[in-house]
Amino acid sequence: MTVTERTREGEKALLIQPYPVGAQDPALIEEFTELARSAGAVVVATITARIERPNSSTYIGSGKVEEVLAACDAVDADVVLFNHTLSPGQERNLAKALGRRVVDRTGLILDIFAQRAASHEGKLQVELAQLKHLSARLIQGSAARLDSQRGGSIGLRGPGETHLETDRRLLQKRRDQLEARLDKVEVQRVQMRRARVRNAIPRVALVGYTNAGKSTLFNALTGSEVYAADKLFATLDPTVRRMEGPGSSLVLSDTVGFVRDLPHELVAAFRSTLSEAREADLLLHVVDAADELRDERIRQVDEVLEEIGAGEIPQILVYNKIDRIEDSQPRHDPLATGRERVWLSARSGAGLDLLKAALKARFSDRRLLAELRLSADQGRLRSRLHALGAITDESMDEHGWLLQIDMPLATAERLATEAGGHLLAPLLVTPIAPTYNLDND
């Protein structure tokens, strides 16, 4: 048992780290300790448990339970945190034997999410995940009564219905309500995505292991002030901002951080948040460059991306926090191991220009930068271009308007079709890029 110095703040937690025979991994304990601290617990002791075959009643077996009980009494622990998903029965049996609350890995992550969720959608998603987790843990006579939520029993309880059955029915009713409300939110999100698709604006999503610095990078690229802190799951709510650059414009999304063994309740509940990654044109896979386990973290994030259907989306690996590595300099590796890499520090800004250049190069072939000639009777088309923000400069002479345009190529093709013309050969002598004519044939 490892005993940690106590502080006066937070509940005192004893951690249990099970591991298979011959597969002890110190990184598991380190990450779980950080999860506990992120939830506000004070870790006072850690016990490892070698598991050859999980015990169906307590997972760790009766002998280990006695050892944990003695350790809890010695350090006066308030709660026992278990770094594995427990069955409802195992969780109840451990709590009864130890005389303390027992929270498994899923419950701990859900608790952190409940603390972090700030938006209406985020709170709905967390509550739904919590209800799914709780529904399997309801027992007859449980302290987790739902009387306060029910607001009385008259008219709700069927003939001979037990309190347990009533609680389960009310939980299911609340779950149905939350899922319906989240479906409406998802419809709104899909409509916004369709608008971006119609405007042919490239979509880029930030993904990565939790605490890799995604929100800090998001703020640095967009000038936003999304909450960012050096803790796990600092931000949960999806944030979308338009990012302007030289000759380019794109939509950047900040998504929830990943972690190994992300509970399935969260993957299901946060479907709308994760869909920002699933429907992106490009993923910026943010990596903590100073993390000794960064290669393992990359693999774990790739596994989650595969699980949510985003495994085939192109990526740029962004190695963040190079300011924490001695003598490390910003650099760009265009073809490193099949994936483009950029090394930078979002906090100091070093290397951001390299990432912006990489993004511009990725999407430059999808934009039209040109000088365009419109006749005097094409004022409606000129107004459309102004509404799209595609005109960067213009002048007028006896032949009509001479426009400098910067717009998505797909939008230009659509406008040309609407105007009854086609993208033709260069018209002017000094184009910015290949020059196109949107005039009629």
Summary of the structure (lengths in Angstrom):
residues: 441
radius of gyration: 27.6
end to end distance: 82.0
largest distance: 94.5
contacts: 1336
relative contact order: 0.08
helix: 41%
strand: 22%
